[in-house]
Amino acid sequence: MVGLAGHELSADECLLLADPAVAGAILFTRNFADRTQLAALCAAIRACAPQALIAVDQEGGRVQRFRKGYTELPPLARIGQLYAQQPAAARRATRLHAQIMAVEVLADGVDLSFAPVADLARGNLAIGDRAFSADPLVCAELATIYADTMQRAGMPATLKHFPGHGSVLADTHHDRAVDARAPAQIFDEDLLPFATGVLAAARAVMMAHVEYPQVTPDAAGYSRYWIKDVLCAALGFGGIVISDDIGMVAGAALGDVGARLAAHRDAGCDLILVCDPSLVPTALVAARTLGLHSSTRLRKSLRGRLRAPLRRERESSTWSQRAARLLALLELTK
């Protein structure tokens, strides 16, 4: 899955999206102006590649790529704070947040947002207030509610970043991240939200570019142990495994782009993210050499389908009332 340069699709991007190795596109703030432009971009992508998947990170807070014409979603940590005082209200807020996000994204032609964050809120520089809570039980409950609500609205849920990115300080976008804790703590605490999310039938899991040397030497996204032995065999996950962006500093540890693609494939990743447009041509050459191709299973699993009643609600004059209810719930923490 590849990143695109701007608001409109270029001729070269149209050609690369039609390549059998490319499953679709991931969109960022650089690709968004307003709802009309976004719908046109999604239509152009599918004119070039009718089966293309289109994704985004629309978590809320500082990680919300689409803003104009969209509800301003609070970070998940706000819901975690509410849970500490009023758990039932926090559950309702989680459902509202997830439904608003999923319906708004699906209504404009995007298949999925890579959400929810299932990491623990324990000070990681990249995660911060993107996570619900430092408490594994709270995070597990709310992340599972979020994933279930997304999927009821028609959007596949992606639990991220397995097996847990929240308990190490380094930001994998900029630095190598090494979590040197004992295996028992990682398995007992960080894995819990993912285990419950898998039981709730989340369709996808995104891997962390974090190393856990007390468990196994390789970073999780490059590790057959974490993917095959823990996620698939021990937790029983049978859905789509997604890499984090290979352009991150922590993801570059294995060498060139081709080596990263090969390592993710060999570890068991079904979908590999190449978010930086400048890396895409090199990645495409490497993917062809490696014989990578997108599959029907992948597209079927991650295709978003917004139910007609929710589409009508999105365009109705009462849609903003959902956001008002969400904010009213969060005000209960004051």
Secondary structure, DSSP 4 states (H G I P E B T S, - for coil): -EE--SSS--HHHHHHHTSTT--EEEE-GGG-S-HHHHHHHHHHHHHH-TT-EEEE-EEETTEES--TTS--PPPHHHHHHHHHH-HHHHHHHHHHHHHHHHHHHHHTT--EE---B-S--S--TTTGGGSS-SSHHHHHHHHHHHHHHHHHHT---EEEEET-STTS-S-TTTS-EE----HHHIIIIITHHHHHHHHTT-SEEEEP-EEETTTEEEEGGG-HIIIIIIIIIIS---SEEE---TTSTGGGTT-SHHHHHHHHHHHT-SB--B--GGGHHHHHHHHHHHT----HHHHHHH-----HHHHHHHTSTTTHHHHHHHHHHHGGG-
